[in-house]
Amino acid sequence: MTVIVRDVRTEDAEGFARVRRAALPFMLATAEQLVFDWAHAHSESHYRPLVAVSADGTVIGTAQVGIAHDAPEPGIGYVNVYVDPAHAGLGAGTLLLRAGEEHLAERGARTLYTWALDEPRNRTWAERRGYAPSRSAYFLRLDLAAAELPPLQAPPAGVELLTAEDFADDPRPLFELDAVTTADEPGDVGVEMDDFAHWRETTWSHPLLDRALTTVAVVDGVPAAFSAAQTDGLGRYASGMTGTAPAFRGRGLAKLVKNTSLHRARAAGCVEAFTGNDTGNEPMLAINKQFGYEIGAVEVRHVRTIG
C-alpha cells in the first residue's frame, strides 16, 4: 500500500482524532479540540502536525511535532507518532518520524523525545531508530458509572470548594496555581509557565476544559489546589492536572478536589474517567488507587540526541 506523509489539513481533523483514539484510547481526542490546538500553537513551538494517508486519502497515522518552547533549556523537540493499529506494518510510523525529525533539526533541536507504548514491538521500533528509553508513565482508567467513589467530604475549616467557572472574570489566580504546581511535576523536560495571555488563550479557552467540573480548593481566600477536568461530550472525563501549591501540601487537598470533581462528573453523566501519572509519582498513584483507577497501559518516553 502506498503511504504519503503530508502536513495536516482542517478536513483531516476527524481522521486524526480517530487514529489517536484507536492507538491510545486512554486520552481524549476530538476533531474540535485538534482544530483548536492547530490554530493556537505558540509561534515559538514551530508546531507541525503531520498525517500519513493511504492511496484513497484515509488517515492511517499521525504525528505531533514541535519545540518545547516553555522548557528552560533550548533545543528540545518532540515527535509523537501514532498509527492506527489496523494499518500497522506499512511504514507509516517511520515516514512520520523521519519527517518530524527533519523539521525539528532544521529549527535547531538537538534533543528529541518520543513516546512509545511499553510493548516489545513499540519499544524495539523506537530503539532501532536511535531512541533510548527514559521515564515512563501510566494511563489509568476508572469505570465511573460503577465505581465506589469515596464519599463526599465537607471541606475543612477555612477551605472553600469552588469551580473554575467561579474565576471566569479573572482566571489569573488559577494560572498562577497551575504554574507553581506544574513547575515540579515529574518529567524529563522542565516547564516554566510565564505567559498568562497564551495560557488564557490555549488552556483556559480549550474546548476540552470543563470549567464546571474543574474543582478548586481555596484556603483563606487563596487558591491552593485544583483538579482540572476535561470532557469530550461522549461521556468520557479526564483529569488534565491535579496539583497543590507547595505551601499547602500534606493537608489532603489534592484528594479532596479530585474526589469532588469525580462526583460532579458522574452527576453530569460521565461514565469513564481517565488520568495519567508518572510511574514515580507515588503520592498521586496512591490517591488514584483509592478511587479505583486501574492501569490501562504504560508509555515510555524515549530520547535521542542529534547534530
C-alpha positions in Angstrom: 0.0 0.0 0.0 1.3 3.5 -0.9 1.6 5.8 2.1 2.0 9.5 1.8 3.1 11.8 4.7 2.0 15.5 4.5 1.0 18.4 6.6 -2.4 18.2 8.2 -5.4 19.9 6.8 -8.5 21.0 8.6 -10.5 18.3 6.9 -8.2 15.7 8.4 -9.3 16.5 12.0 -11.8 13.7 12.3 -9.4 11.2 10.9 -6.6 12.5 13.1 -8.9 12.1 16.2 -10.0 8.6 15.1 -6.4 7.4 14.8 -5.4 8.9 18.2 -8.4 7.2 19.9 -7.6 3.9 18.2 -3.9 3.9 19.1 -4.3 5.4 22.5 -7.9 5.0 23.8 -6.9 6.4 27.3 -6.7 10.0 26.1 -9.5 12.3 24.9 -9.3 13.3 21.2 -11.9 15.2 19.3 -11.9 17.0 15.9 -12.9 20.3 17.5 -10.0 20.0 20.0 -7.4 19.3 17.3 -8.5 22.2 15.1 -8.3 24.5 18.1 -4.8 23.1 19.0 -3.5 23.6 15.5 -4.8 27.2 15.3 -3.5 28.2 18.7 0.0 26.7 18.8 2.7 29.0 20.1 4.7 30.5 17.3 8.0 29.6 19.1 6.9 25.9 19.2 7.2 25.6 15.4 4.3 23.1 15.8 3.8 20.9 12.8 1.1 18.2 12.9 1.6 15.6 10.2 -0.6 12.8 8.8 0.1 9.6 6.9 -2.6 8.8 4.4 -3.3 5.8 2.2 -3.8 6.0 -1.5 -7.5 6.6 -1.0 -6.8 9.5 1.4 -7.6 7.7 4.6 -5.7 9.0 7.6 -3.8 6.0 9.0 -1.1 7.7 11.1 -0.5 11.0 12.9 2.5 12.9 14.4 2.6 15.8 16.7 5.9 17.7 16.2 7.3 20.7 17.9 9.8 22.5 20.0 9.4 22.6 23.8 9.4 26.4 23.8 8.5 26.7 27.5 11.4 24.5 28.6 14.2 26.2 30.5 16.7 24.6 28.1 16.8 25.4 24.4 16.9 22.9 21.6 14.4 20.3 22.9 12.0 18.9 20.4 9.3 16.2 20.4 7.8 14.0 17.8 5.0 11.8 19.0 3.8 9.2 16.4 0.6 7.2 16.5 -0.5 4.7 13.8 -3.9 3.1 13.5 -3.4 -0.5 14.7 -5.4 -1.7 11.7 -2.7 -0.3 9.4 0.4 -1.2 11.4 3.4 -2.5 9.5 3.0 -0.4 6.4 5.9 2.0 7.2 3.7 5.0 8.2 5.3 5.4 11.6 8.8 5.5 10.1 7.9 8.1 7.5 6.2 10.3 10.1 9.1 10.1 12.4 11.6 10.9 9.7 9.6 13.9 8.5 9.2 15.2 12.1 13.0 14.8 12.8 13.9 16.7 9.7 11.5 19.6 10.7 13.0 19.8 14.2 16.6 19.6 13.1 16.1 22.5 10.7 14.8 24.5 13.7 17.7 23.9 15.9 16.5 20.9 18.0 19.3 18.7 19.3 17.4 16.6 21.9 14.4 14.7 20.6 11.7 13.0 22.7 9.1 10.5 21.6 6.6 8.3 23.4 6.1 4.6 22.8 3.8 2.2 24.4 5.5 -0.3 26.7 5.2 -3.2 24.4 8.1 -5.1 22.8 7.2 -4.1 19.2 6.9 -0.4 20.0 10.0 -0.3 22.2 12.0 -2.1 19.6 10.7 0.3 16.9 11.9 3.3 18.9 15.3 1.8 19.9 16.1 0.8 16.3 15.7 4.4 15.3 18.2 5.6 17.8 16.0 6.4 20.8 16.9 5.3 24.3 14.2 4.6 27.0 13.8 7.3 29.6 10.9 7.9 32.1 7.6 6.0 31.9 4.0 6.9 32.7 0.8 5.1 33.4 -2.5 5.6 31.7 -5.2 4.9 34.2 -8.9 4.2 33.7 -11.9 4.2 36.0 -15.4 2.8 35.3 -17.0 6.0 36.7 -20.5 4.6 36.3 -19.9 1.7 38.6 -17.1 3.0 40.8 -17.5 3.2 44.5 -16.0 6.6 45.0 -15.0 7.8 48.4 -18.0 9.7 50.0 -18.0 13.4 49.5 -16.3 15.2 52.5 -17.1 18.6 53.8 -14.0 20.8 53.4 -12.0 21.6 56.5 -12.4 24.9 58.3 -11.0 27.7 56.2 -11.3 25.7 52.9 -13.8 26.5 50.3 -14.5 24.4 47.2 -15.1 26.4 44.0 -15.2 25.6 40.3 -13.1 27.2 37.6 -16.2 28.9 36.4 -16.1 30.9 39.6 -12.9 32.5 38.3 -14.4 33.4 34.9 -14.0 37.2 35.5 -10.3 36.8 36.4 -8.6 33.4 35.9 -5.1 34.7 36.7 -5.1 33.1 40.2 -5.7 29.7 38.5 -2.9 30.4 36.1 -0.5 31.1 38.9 -1.6 27.9 40.7 -1.2 25.9 37.5 2.3 27.4 37.0 3.6 26.6 40.5 2.3 23.1 40.5 3.5 22.3 37.0 7.0 23.5 37.9 7.8 20.5 39.9 5.8 17.9 38.1 7.9 14.8 37.4 9.3 14.7 33.8 12.3 14.8 31.5 11.7 18.4 30.4 11.1 21.2 32.8 8.3 23.7 32.2 8.4 27.4 33.0 4.9 28.9 32.7 5.1 32.7 32.5 2.8 33.7 29.6 -0.6 34.3 31.1 -2.1 35.6 27.8 -1.1 32.4 26.0 -2.4 30.2 28.9 -5.7 32.1 28.8 -6.0 31.6 25.1 -4.9 28.0 24.9 -5.7 26.4 28.3 -8.5 28.4 29.8 -10.4 28.5 26.5 -9.6 25.0 25.4 -12.6 23.1 24.0 -12.0 20.1 26.3 -11.7 22.1 29.6 -14.8 21.7 31.6 -14.9 24.6 33.9 -18.0 23.4 35.8 -16.3 20.2 36.7 -12.8 21.7 37.4 -12.6 21.9 41.2 -10.5 24.4 43.2 -9.8 24.4 46.9 -9.4 27.9 48.2 -7.7 28.3 51.6 -8.4 31.6 53.4 -9.1 33.2 50.1 -6.0 31.8 48.3 -6.4 29.1 45.5 -4.3 26.2 47.0 -5.2 23.0 45.0 -7.1 22.1 41.9 -8.2 19.2 39.7 -8.6 20.3 36.1 -11.4 18.4 34.3 -11.7 17.6 30.6 -14.7 16.2 28.9 -15.4 15.2 25.2 -19.2 15.2 25.1 -19.1 11.4 24.7 -19.4 10.5 28.4 -15.6 10.5 28.8 -13.9 12.5 31.5 -10.1 13.1 32.0 -8.1 14.7 34.8 -6.0 17.2 33.0 -3.9 18.0 36.0 -4.3 17.7 39.8 -2.0 19.7 41.9 -1.4 21.5 45.2 0.8 24.6 45.7 3.8 23.7 47.8 2.8 25.8 50.8 -0.5 23.8 51.2 0.7 20.2 50.6 0.2 17.5 53.2 -3.4 18.5 54.0 -5.2 16.1 51.7 -6.4 18.9 49.4 -5.5 17.0 46.2 -7.7 14.1 47.1 -10.5 16.5 48.2 -10.6 18.3 44.9 -10.3 15.2 42.8 -13.0 13.4 44.6 -15.3 16.3 44.4 -14.6 16.7 40.7 -15.3 12.9 40.0 -18.6 13.1 41.9 -19.6 16.1 39.9 -18.6 14.4 36.6 -20.7 11.3 37.4 -23.7 13.5 38.2 -23.2 15.2 34.9 -23.4 11.9 33.0 -19.8 10.9 32.5 -19.3 7.1 32.6 -15.5 6.7 32.1 -12.7 8.6 33.8 -9.0 8.7 32.7 -5.9 10.1 34.1 -2.1 9.7 33.8 0.7 9.5 36.3 4.5 9.3 36.0 5.4 5.9 37.3 7.5 7.5 40.1 4.7 9.9 41.3 3.8 7.7 44.3 1.6 10.3 46.1 -0.8 10.7 43.1 -0.7 7.0 42.3 -1.8 6.2 45.8 -4.6 8.7 45.6 -5.8 7.3 42.3 -5.7 3.8 43.6 -8.0 4.8 46.4 -10.5 6.0 43.8 -10.4 2.6 42.0 -8.3 3.6 38.9 -6.6 0.7 37.2 -3.6 0.7 34.8 -4.7 0.6 31.2 -1.4 1.0 29.6 2.2 2.1 30.2 4.0 4.5 27.9 7.8 5.0 27.8 9.4 8.2 26.8 12.4 7.8 24.6 15.2 10.3 23.9 17.7 10.8 21.0 20.4 13.3 20.6 21.1 14.6 17.1 23.5 17.1 15.5 
